Amino acid sequence: MVERMADSLWYPSVGDVLAIHDDIVSEYSDTHVGVQNRGDIEFVLNYIERGSFGTSPETIHEKAFHLIRLLVANHPFVDANKRTALNTAVVFYFLNGYRFAYDAEIRTILK
């Protein structure tokens, strides 16, 4: 369940995504460090905020979907692309006033 708490949207910067990735890399010793293509990160962030080729995600949920999809598909990092994408989307929701309510079963799965 997602609960909306704010009106204006905050968008992550390239620095924010890199910081999230760095946190993940430091948490998992078997994760390889490195950015393969910084431009892919810039494209994703520009797309969710402004759109591209005449299309633009409208809702925060569409934006979060494309944030995850494009960070995973474009593979801008050497490793931890999916974890970085998911964590960036969670931060995107959180800093835009959304909170996730997990029941005990989901908390167990996420551990």
N, C-alpha and C positions, 0 to 999 in steps of 0.2 A: 504494500500500500504506500502511496506517495502523497504527502501532504504539502500543499503550496503555502508559502509564508511570505513571499516578497513579490514586487511588481516589475522592477527593471532587471534586465539580464546582464550578468557579468560573463565575459568571455575569457578563456585562458590565453595567455601569451605563449610564445615559443619557450621562453624562460620557465614558465610554469610547468609545461609539459616535460621539459628537460629535468626540472627539479623533481617532479613525480617519478620520472624514470630513474634518476640517481638514487632516490629513496628505495626504490624496488631493488636496484642492483646492489645497494649496500645491505639490504635485508637478506638476500639470497646469495650465498657464496658461490653457487654453481652457475650464476648468471653472468654472461659475458658483457663487458662494457663496450659502448661505442654507438655513434650515430652514423648511419649509412647515408642518409640524405635529409639534411635539415630543410630543404625546399619542400619535401613531402609534408613535413609538419606544418610549415607555413601555408601550404595549399589547403590542408584540412581545416585549419583555424580560419582562414579567409572564407572558405566555403560555408562553414556553419554560421558565420556572422553576416556575410554579404551575398552568398550564392555565387553561381558561376554558370555561364552559357545560358542565361535566361531563366534559370531555375534557382530557387532558394528554399531551404527548409524553413517552414513557418513557425511551428510550435517548438517549445523547448524539448519535447520528446523526439520530434524529428531531428532536431539539432544534435541531441545526445546520441541518437541512433547513427547518424552520419559521422559523428565524432569517433565512435567506436569502430564502425565499419571501415572508414577510410584509414584510421591509424593501423588497424589490423591488416587491411588489404595492401596499403602502400608500403608497409614494413620499413619504416624509417630508422629503426634501431637494429643493431646486430642481434639482440636478444630481448625478450620480455615485452614484445609488442602488444600482445593481448592483455597482459597484466597492466601495462601502462595505459592502454586504451580504456580499460574498465575503470581503473583508478581515476583517470582524468575525467571520465563521465560522472563518476560519483562526486568528485570535487565540483564539477560544473553544476550538478544538481544542488549540492549543499550550499555553494556560494550564491545560488539563485533562490535560496529559501525553501528548498525541498528537503524533507526528511523521510527516510525510509523506516518503516515499522516492520521489523522482522519478528516472526514468532520463534519459539524455541527450536523447531525443526530446521528452519532456514539458518539460524545461528549455528547449529551443529554442522550443517553442510558447509557453511562458509569458513569454518575453522580449519 
